[in-house]
């Protein structure tokens, strides 16, 4: 397929690269600056552009991978005069309905993964959640996704927003906890890499156990002595202390429900 990429951020960069490797023809890569568009355009043998007015009409599919806030502003310009083409966005929490009234063939291509430009990603290991406004469009998105990912799942916008919410907890919030842990260690002159084996084992366990089964720590049994003592160590940062206390409470509540369910 001949594909134009709108956006050269983290996801757009990885997606353009993966589509190119899968044998698709990347026609153009758009970004607000040539400095952003040029590297991935060169890598995928595409034309780099920084003005939407330079978009050509010869692509089969236009994939829009920009910030959620930018979608309402950009889509009318991107879709104008290109009715019959397939337009896709890649946002987890944005409804497919954002295209309604703008164009006739549209859908969603949502690869569930965290993306950083400096790390290579194997798309075959990523689940991809797709949606189309018609059965024909859905099949077209599905066929495209299957050239990238081994697991392709149809999922409505209403359900995808909950998937995205769960991903925020599993990825973004978890990574923020690493930041807080790193801050605590830095103040004591302890290297963060002391935690890496623990982090690796914690992540590996949920491949074999449910999250509830894998949970450990003082909050499981709500050991008040340890919880209060550790909270006191965080007295210099009220936000982190409040997070610690709320997380401990939440862990205990979930573990209590889990035990009752399995007694």
Beta strands, then each sheet from edge to edge (+ up, - down):
strand 1: 2-6
strand 2: 25-30
strand 3: 47-49
strand 4: 61-64
strand 5: 86-89
strand 6: 106-111
strand 7: 127-132
strand 8: 151-154
sheet 1: 3+ 2+ 1+ 4+ 5+ 6+ 7- 8-
end
